[in-house]
Amino acid sequence: MVKHLTKRAVREAQKSWGEGVLKIGESFSKNEDYKSVTEEFVNQHYGYKEGIVLFKPTIASIEQFRDTFEKAISYFISGNPKFPEDLGFALRPWKTIKFRNAGIIHIKNHAVAMGNYFFTDFNGDETKVEYTFAYFLSENGSLKINVHHSSLPFKANKKK
């Protein structure tokens, strides 16, 4: 439980989010109940039960915005025929996830963090992703995400 939203609380929430994504992939790899793990992860980290969540995941072009619990679950683990583009982002699995904040702004019970996070797979390949997460302090004292925007960095076309 968080009593006051602080930059430290945001960093702890980011660490927990990364560990949660890793746990989903590990559960999938071990043939465990990864669906329940994913539902718990989304409920713990996102504010769908409390209100609107604006979620724009990295690898989505048809169903770009995931404004429901069902759509978020599909992005992380796929398997929902309504969203055929979903490949199960959290199922890769990833070995490490590290956040590097460009900055965190917090005002009262809300915060916004922006920066890069780095996803490293078990082959050692690293994917750099840009993110903006907005957090709020829920009534029960947990930090929840209500805005999540991720994208791959811009690559300029080289002139010939």
N, C-alpha and C positions, 0 to 999 in steps of 0.2 A: 504494500500500500504506500502510495506517495502522498505526503501531506501538502507539499508545495511543489509546484512545477518549477524545476530548475534545469539548467543546462546539463548538470550531472544526471538528472533523471532522464533527460532525453537520450544522453549517451548510453545509459543503462537500458533504455527501451530499444535502442538500435542494436545493442549487443544481444538482447533477448530475441529480437526479430530475426537476426542472423542465425542464432542458435536454433530457433524454431524451424527455419527453412532447412537447415542441415538435418534436423531431426526427421522431417518429412521424408527427405531423400534416403536417410538411413533406414527408416521404417519400411519404405518401399523396397529397398535392396534386400532387406532381411525377410521379405514376404510377410510382414506384420500388418496390422490394421492401420495403414497409412491414411485412410480416409478419415477415421476418427481423430488421428493426430492432426490432420489438416483442419478439420472443423474446430478443434480446440485452439489451434494456432490462430485462425482467423478471429474467433471469438475473443481470444486474449489480446490480440494486437490491434484490431480494427473496431470502429464504433458503429457497426451496422445495427446493433440492438438499441443504441442510443439515438440514432438519427441518420442523417445523410452522410455517405462516404463517397468522395470523389476519387476514384482509383483508375489511373491510366497506366497499365502495366507496360513493361519494356517491349515485349514481343506480342503485339496485338495490332492488327490492322483492320480487321472486319468488325469485330466487336471491341472497339477501342476503349470503351469506358465500362468499368465494372462497378456499377452502383448498387448491386445487390450481393448478398451473401453467396447465393448460388453461382453468380458470375465469378466472384473471387475464388471460390473453391475450384471451379473449372479451370481457371488460369493456372493455379498452383499444381493441380494433379490431373487435369484433363478428364476424359471419360464421359463428358456430357455431350450427347449428340446435338444439342442446341448450339454448341460452340465448337464446331469441327476444327477450327484453326488452333485450338489449344493443344499444346504438346506436353504440358505438365512441367512447367518451369522448375518446380522444386524437386522433381524426380530425377534430375540429371545423373547422379547426385553431385552435390558440390562438396569440396573438402573444407574450404574456408570461405568466409564472407567477412570483409572488413570495410567499415565505414570510414571515410575521410571527409569530415565536415568542412565546407568552405565557411560556414557560419551558422549560428543558431540565434534566432530572435525569440525572446519570450516576453509575454505580457500577461500578467495575472495567471489565469488557468489555461493559457494557450501558448503554443510554441510552433515555430517553423524552422526546419533544418534543411539545408541545401548543401550538396557536395557530390562526391563520387563514392560509389561503393564498388568493391572489387570481388568478383566471384571466381574462385579458383577451383578447377575440377581435379579429379584424381590423376589426370595425365600431366598436371602442372600448368595447363593452359588457363590464362587469366582473362576475364572479360571485365572491362571497365564500363560502368554504367553511371549516368548522371541521375540524380534524384532530388526531389523536393518532397518532404513529408511534413504535414501539419499534424500536431498533436493537441489533444485536450485532456484535461483532468476530469475523469468521470466522477459521478456521485459516490461511487464506492472506493474512490481513491486510486484507481488504476489509470495509467496513461494509455490513451487510445489514439489511433491514427484516423483522421477524417479526411485527409487529402494525401494521396500517394501518386506522384507522377514520376515515372522512370523512362529514360530514353537512352539510346546508344549515342555516343558523341558524334557530332557532325564531322564528316570527312569531305573536305573540299575536292572538287574535280581538278585534277592537274591538267593544265593547258599543254597541248602538244606542240 
